[in-house]
Amino acid sequence: MKKFFAIVAAMMALLISSCQPYETGTVMYHVKIDESFFDNMDILAYGIDEGFAKAGLTKMDVGAHYWTLQGKKNACNKKASDAFLSRCQAIDNDRSLLTLPLDLKGVKVTLIYTYSGDHELASYTFQK
């Protein structure tokens, strides 16, 4: 019986130590546009920014096209990723969402998040 309780105690200790607490804080986002695509007026970036604004992300005061969310990292990342992909699809289907129509076929955009370093979160390649 002692061995049984020792095994159960060891398993509980292992289970508790393997559980990670939810990471919370401020997560920063920006979009990386394919380097082969030349857009010196940031038309595509501003078009994607509108999607972030509508989704409730907060625009940072420093630098252009940087956005933040506060809360649990996974929930923030899901919200930002959904906003990014939704807006890219909308732009792909309707170029009038941009201030000037652009030929975007084959252009890849990547959503980067910063939380203890930079990480790729999602990407989209324009089809039309």
N, C-alpha and C positions, 0 to 999 in steps of 0.2 A: 504494500500500500504506500510505503514511503517513496518507492521508486515512481509510482504513478503520480504522486503529488509533485515530485521533483521534475518529472518530465513535463507536467502541465505548467508548472511555474516557469520552467525554461522556455517553453513555447510561448507563454504569455509575455515574457520579457522580450523575446525575439520579435513578436508581433508588435508590441508597443514601440520598440526601438526602430522598427522599420517604417512606421507611420510618419510621414512628413507633415508638418503643420502647413496650412495654407500660407503661401507667400503673399503678403499684402503690401501695398505702397503705391507709388506713382510709376506708371509705365509710359514711356515715351515712344512715339511712332513716327516714321517718315517713309516716304516712297522712293525707291531707287528705280530710275528709268534707264532702260537699255542704253548703253553708252553710244551705240551706233545711231541712235535717234537724236537728231538735232532739233532742239526746241528752245531757242534762246529767250523766248518770252514766257516760258513756263506755262504754256496754255494747257497742256495735259495735267501738269501738277495742280494748277488751280481748279481744273475740272474735277479731279479726284478729291481735292480739299473740300469741295462743296458737299461731297458724300459724307466726309468725316463730320463736318459742321451739322448736317442734318441728323446724324446719328448721335450727337451729343458729346463728341470729343471736344476737349478744350484746346484752342490754338495757343501755342507758346508765344511769348513776347519776343524771344530771342530767335533769330533765324527764320527764314521762310519755310513753310510747309512742314513744320514740326507740331505734333499734336500729343496730348496726354490724356490719360484716364487714371483715376484713383480707385483702388479697391483690390480685390483678389486678382492676382496676375492672370489666372486661367480665364476668369470671367471677362476681364478687360480684353484679353487677347481674342476671345471669341467675338466680342462686340466689335472690335476694330477690324478683325478679319472679315466678318460678315459685311460691314459697311464698305470696306475696300472692294471686295469681290462683287458686291451688288452694284456699286458705282461703276466699276470697270465694265461690267456686263451692260449696264445702261448706256454708257458712252459708246461701247462697241455697236450697240443696236441703233443709237441715235446721236450722230455727230453734232447735232444742233445743241447738245448740252454743253459744248465747248464754245468759247468766244469766237474761234475761227475753226472751220472744218480742217481736220488734219488727216493725212493718210497714215493710219496706224497699223495696217495689216502686218503682222509678224513682230510688232514691238512688244517686248516683255517688260512688265513692271513688277517690282517686288516690294512687299510690305516688310519693313524691318522694325523690330521692337528692341528697345533698350531697357534691360533690367539685368543688372550685373553683367553687362556686356551687350554687344549687338548680336541679334539672332534673326534669321529669316522666319517669317510667320506664314506668308502666303505669296503666291505669284499668279499673274494673269498674262496671257499672251493674246493680243487682239487678233481676232479671226477675220474681220471684215475691213 
